[in-house]
Amino acid sequence: MAEMMYLGDDNWKCSICGQVVNTEYDLGAIYHDCKKEDVVESLASLVHDEWIEWSKDIASKEKLSEERLNRWKHYWIPYDELPEAAKASDRVWAVRAIEIAEKHGFTRRD
Protein backbone atom coordinates (compact mmCIF):
# COMPACT_ATOMS: atom_id res chain seq x y z
CA MET A 1 0.00 0.00 0.00
CA ALA A 2 1.30 3.43 -0.91
CA GLU A 3 2.23 5.81 1.88
CA MET A 4 0.01 8.85 2.12
CA MET A 5 1.31 12.26 3.21
CA TYR A 6 -1.08 14.58 5.03
CA LEU A 7 -1.39 17.96 3.32
CA GLY A 8 -4.00 19.51 5.62
CA ASP A 9 -7.73 20.16 5.25
CA ASP A 10 -8.43 16.41 5.00
CA ASN A 11 -6.22 16.13 1.90
CA TRP A 12 -3.67 13.33 1.51
CA LYS A 13 -1.09 12.84 -1.26
CA CYS A 14 0.19 9.48 -2.50
CA SER A 15 3.98 9.34 -2.09
CA ILE A 16 4.28 7.23 -5.24
CA CYS A 17 1.96 8.65 -7.90
CA GLY A 18 1.18 12.08 -6.43
CA GLN A 19 -2.60 11.68 -6.52
CA VAL A 20 -4.35 13.81 -3.91
CA VAL A 21 -7.41 12.35 -2.17
CA ASN A 22 -9.78 14.03 0.26
CA THR A 23 -11.02 12.13 3.32
CA GLU A 24 -13.62 14.65 4.53
CA TYR A 25 -16.51 12.42 3.45
CA ASP A 26 -14.69 9.17 2.74
CA LEU A 27 -12.16 8.02 5.33
CA GLY A 28 -11.48 4.98 3.16
CA ALA A 29 -9.94 7.24 0.51
CA ILE A 30 -6.69 7.23 2.49
CA TYR A 31 -6.26 3.60 1.45
CA HIS A 32 -5.54 4.75 -2.10
CA ASP A 33 -4.82 1.93 -4.56
CA CYS A 34 -1.79 3.31 -6.36
CA LYS A 35 -1.47 2.05 -9.91
CA LYS A 36 2.32 2.56 -9.80
CA GLU A 37 2.83 0.67 -6.56
CA ASP A 38 3.40 -2.72 -8.18
CA VAL A 39 5.94 -1.21 -10.58
CA VAL A 40 7.74 0.54 -7.72
CA GLU A 41 7.95 -2.70 -5.73
CA SER A 42 9.30 -4.62 -8.73
CA LEU A 43 11.92 -1.97 -9.44
CA ALA A 44 12.84 -1.68 -5.75
CA SER A 45 13.44 -5.43 -5.66
CA LEU A 46 15.68 -5.11 -8.73
CA VAL A 47 17.56 -2.21 -7.09
CA HIS A 48 18.13 -4.36 -4.02
CA ASP A 49 19.33 -7.33 -6.09
CA GLU A 50 21.79 -5.05 -7.89
CA TRP A 51 23.02 -3.64 -4.58
CA ILE A 52 23.61 -7.18 -3.28
CA GLU A 53 25.72 -8.01 -6.34
CA TRP A 54 27.65 -4.73 -6.07
CA SER A 55 28.27 -4.99 -2.33
CA LYS A 56 29.38 -8.63 -2.52
CA ASP A 57 31.79 -7.72 -5.32
CA ILE A 58 33.21 -4.83 -3.28
CA ALA A 59 33.44 -7.05 -0.19
CA SER A 60 35.43 -9.66 -2.13
CA LYS A 61 37.91 -7.15 -3.56
CA GLU A 62 38.42 -4.52 -0.88
CA LYS A 63 39.32 -4.47 2.80
CA LEU A 64 36.15 -3.40 4.61
CA SER A 65 35.75 -2.80 8.29
CA GLU A 66 34.23 -5.71 10.17
CA GLU A 67 31.38 -3.41 11.18
CA ARG A 68 30.55 -2.47 7.57
CA LEU A 69 30.83 -6.05 6.34
CA ASN A 70 28.49 -7.29 9.08
CA ARG A 71 26.04 -4.49 8.34
CA TRP A 72 26.04 -5.35 4.65
CA LYS A 73 25.69 -9.09 5.29
CA HIS A 74 22.59 -8.33 7.35
CA TYR A 75 20.96 -7.02 4.14
CA TRP A 76 22.12 -9.82 1.82
CA ILE A 77 18.62 -11.27 1.90
CA PRO A 78 15.71 -11.23 -0.57
CA TYR A 79 13.89 -7.90 -0.88
CA ASP A 80 10.68 -9.38 0.55
CA GLU A 81 12.50 -10.22 3.79
CA LEU A 82 13.99 -6.75 4.32
CA PRO A 83 12.80 -4.53 7.16
CA GLU A 84 10.42 -1.82 5.97
CA ALA A 85 13.01 0.95 6.42
CA ALA A 86 15.42 -0.81 4.05
CA LYS A 87 12.65 -1.34 1.50
CA ALA A 88 11.84 2.37 1.69
CA SER A 89 15.43 3.19 0.71
CA ASP A 90 15.20 0.94 -2.36
CA ARG A 91 11.83 2.46 -3.27
CA VAL A 92 13.40 5.92 -3.44
CA TRP A 93 15.64 4.72 -6.28
CA ALA A 94 12.74 2.93 -7.96
CA VAL A 95 10.61 6.10 -7.94
CA ARG A 96 13.56 8.05 -9.36
CA ALA A 97 13.82 5.57 -12.23
CA ILE A 98 10.09 5.91 -12.95
CA GLU A 99 10.36 9.71 -12.90
CA ILE A 100 13.23 9.58 -15.41
CA ALA A 101 11.28 7.22 -17.67
CA GLU A 102 8.19 9.43 -17.51
CA LYS A 103 10.29 12.53 -18.23
CA HIS A 104 11.37 10.82 -21.45
CA GLY A 105 7.84 9.97 -22.49
CA PHE A 106 7.44 6.43 -21.17
CA THR A 107 4.03 5.74 -19.69
CA ARG A 108 2.40 2.75 -18.06
CA ARG A 109 -0.32 0.94 -19.93
CA ASP A 110 -2.94 -0.71 -17.69
N, C-alpha and C positions, 0 to 999 in steps of 0.2 A: 504494500500500500504506500502510495506517495505521501511524503511529509507535507503538511500544510502549515503555512506561516500566517500568523494572525496579522491583519493589516489595520484592524480597528473597524468600528461600526458594523460588526457582524460579518465582515468580509475576510475571507481566507484565500491565500494564493498557493497553488500547487508548486512545490519546489522543483518539479521536473518539467512540466509543460507550460507553467505560467498562468494557467487558467485561474480566474478569480471566481469564487462561489460565495454566495451570501447565505448565512444560516439563520437569518431573522425568522423566517417562517418554516424552514426545513433544516433541523439540526442534523439530519442524515447527510446533508450536502457536504459536510466536512469529510465524509468518507468517499471522496472523489475517486472515480475509477480512471486513472491516468492511462491514456492510450500509449504513451511512451514508456511506461514503467517496465514492461517486459523487455523492450529493447535496451533500456538502461541496465537492467539486471544482467542481460546476456553480455553486453559490452563490459560491464564491471567484472564479470567472471573472467572474461578474456584478459582484461587488464591485470587481474590478479595472477592468472596463469603466466602471463608474460613476466610479471615481477618475480614470480618464483624462479623461472628459468634464469633471469638476469641475476638475481641475488645468489643463486646456487653457483652460477658461473663465477661471479666475483669472489664468493667464499672459497672456491677451489683454486683461485689464482693469486689472491692477495691475502696478506696477513691482517686479519680483523681482530678486534678485541674480543675476548671471550664473551663479554656482555652483549656486544652487537650480534655476534654469531648466535648466541642463545635467543636473543630477541627475534632475529630473523627466523630461526628454526621453529619458533612458536607459531609463526604464520605460514609455514610450509605445509599447509593443509588445504583441502578443497574450499572454494569460495563459500559454498553453502554452510560450511562448518565454522566460518569466521565469526568473531563477535561483531555485533552490529556496528560498533565504532569503526572497525577495520573495513567493513563493507561500505560504510559511508565515504571513506577515503577513496575507495575504488570507484564509487559512483560519481564522484567529482570529475574524475578523468573521463568517465563514460559520457557524462553530460557535455563536457567540453568537446568530445569527438562529435556528438550529435549536432552541437551548435556549429561546428566547422562545416559539417556536411550540409546542414540547412543553409548556411551562408553561401555555399556554392551551388545551391539549387536542388539538392537532394531532398526528397520528401518521402514520408512513409505512406504506403498504400495499405488501407485496411482490407 
